[in-house]
Amino acid sequence: MKHVSFFIVGIAVGLWSPLIAAPALGPTAVLNTPAVYVEVLTLVPGEGTGQHSIIPTEVGVVAEGEVILSSPNGREALRAGKAFSLPGLTPHDIRNESDRPAKIYVIAMKRCD
């Protein structure tokens, strides 16, 4: 089931990528409906989200560059093409420790109707 979910997320991200004309720093909402929230997050070298958590499950797909995901599960390096999933209310930080900008698509399912 996880493979199917990541496949669907990959297709969805591919469909939205043409809508983003120029890279923006920080989070930019791509889709915000009552059921789902999708944002593109561009982190410059040395920048991070700061430790945070959200109520729904959070899925992220690294589109460009490399980031470090820090959570109670440890630190994980994620390069372009890799994805992560965190249960709701999991404290985490996403940080760009590289020397190039990184772009991540973040998806949060608000509710499943």
C-alpha positions as CSV (number, residue, x, y, z in Angstrom):
1,M,0.0,0.0,0.0
2,K,2.9,2.4,0.8
3,H,4.2,2.0,-2.8
4,V,0.9,2.9,-4.2
5,S,0.6,6.0,-2.0
6,F,4.0,7.2,-3.0
7,F,3.2,6.6,-6.7
8,I,0.0,8.7,-6.3
9,V,1.9,11.4,-4.6
10,G,4.5,11.3,-7.3
11,I,1.9,11.7,-10.0
12,A,0.2,14.5,-8.1
13,V,3.5,16.4,-7.6
14,G,4.3,16.0,-11.3
15,L,0.9,17.5,-12.3
16,W,1.5,20.5,-10.1
17,S,5.1,21.3,-11.0
18,P,4.3,23.3,-14.1
19,L,2.1,25.6,-12.0
20,I,5.2,26.8,-10.2
21,A,6.9,29.4,-12.4
22,A,9.8,30.5,-10.3
23,P,11.3,29.1,-7.1
24,A,10.1,30.9,-4.0
25,L,11.9,30.8,-0.7
26,G,10.1,29.4,2.2
27,P,6.7,27.6,1.9
28,T,4.3,28.3,-0.9
29,A,0.9,26.8,-0.9
30,V,0.2,24.9,-4.1
31,L,-3.1,23.4,-3.1
32,N,-5.3,24.0,0.0
33,T,-8.7,22.3,0.1
34,P,-10.8,21.1,3.0
35,A,-9.2,17.6,2.5
36,V,-5.6,18.2,1.6
37,Y,-2.8,20.8,1.9
38,V,0.2,20.8,-0.5
39,E,3.1,23.2,-0.3
40,V,6.5,23.6,-2.0
41,L,9.3,24.5,0.4
42,T,12.6,25.9,-0.9
43,L,15.4,25.9,1.6
44,V,18.6,27.8,1.0
45,P,21.9,26.3,2.3
46,G,21.8,26.4,6.1
47,E,18.1,27.0,6.4
48,G,15.6,24.7,8.2
49,T,12.0,24.5,9.1
50,G,12.7,24.5,12.8
51,Q,11.3,21.7,15.0
52,H,7.6,21.5,14.5
53,S,4.7,19.0,14.2
54,I,1.3,19.0,12.5
55,I,-1.9,17.1,13.4
56,P,-2.3,15.0,10.2
57,T,0.2,12.6,8.7
58,E,2.9,14.5,6.7
59,V,4.4,13.2,3.5
60,G,7.3,14.9,1.8
61,V,9.0,14.4,-1.5
62,V,12.5,16.0,-2.2
63,A,12.4,17.4,-5.7
64,E,15.8,19.1,-5.8
65,G,18.9,19.0,-3.6
66,E,19.4,17.3,-0.3
67,V,18.0,17.8,3.1
68,I,18.4,16.2,6.6
69,L,15.2,15.1,8.3
70,S,15.5,15.0,12.1
71,S,12.8,13.3,14.1
72,P,12.5,10.9,17.1
73,N,13.6,8.2,14.6
74,G,17.0,9.9,14.2
75,R,18.6,11.9,11.3
76,E,18.1,10.8,7.7
77,A,19.7,12.3,4.6
78,L,17.2,12.6,1.8
79,R,18.3,13.4,-1.8
80,A,16.2,14.4,-4.8
81,G,13.7,11.6,-5.6
82,K,13.4,10.4,-2.0
83,A,10.3,10.7,0.2
84,F,9.4,10.6,3.8
85,S,6.2,10.0,5.9
86,L,5.7,11.0,9.5
87,P,2.6,10.2,11.6
88,G,0.7,13.2,12.9
89,L,2.1,15.1,15.9
90,T,5.7,13.8,15.3
91,P,8.2,16.6,16.1
92,H,10.7,17.1,13.3
93,D,13.0,19.5,11.5
94,I,13.9,19.5,7.8
95,R,17.2,21.2,7.2
96,N,19.4,22.0,4.2
97,E,23.0,21.3,5.3
98,S,24.3,21.3,1.7
99,D,25.7,24.1,-0.4
100,R,22.8,24.1,-2.9
101,P,19.1,25.1,-2.5
102,A,16.7,22.3,-1.8
103,K,13.1,22.0,-2.9
104,I,10.6,19.7,-1.1
105,Y,6.9,19.1,-1.7
106,V,5.0,18.6,1.5
107,I,1.6,17.0,1.6
108,A,-0.8,16.9,4.6
109,M,-4.1,15.0,4.4
110,K,-6.5,17.0,6.5
111,R,-9.3,14.4,6.2
112,C,-10.3,11.4,4.1
113,D,-13.8,11.6,2.8
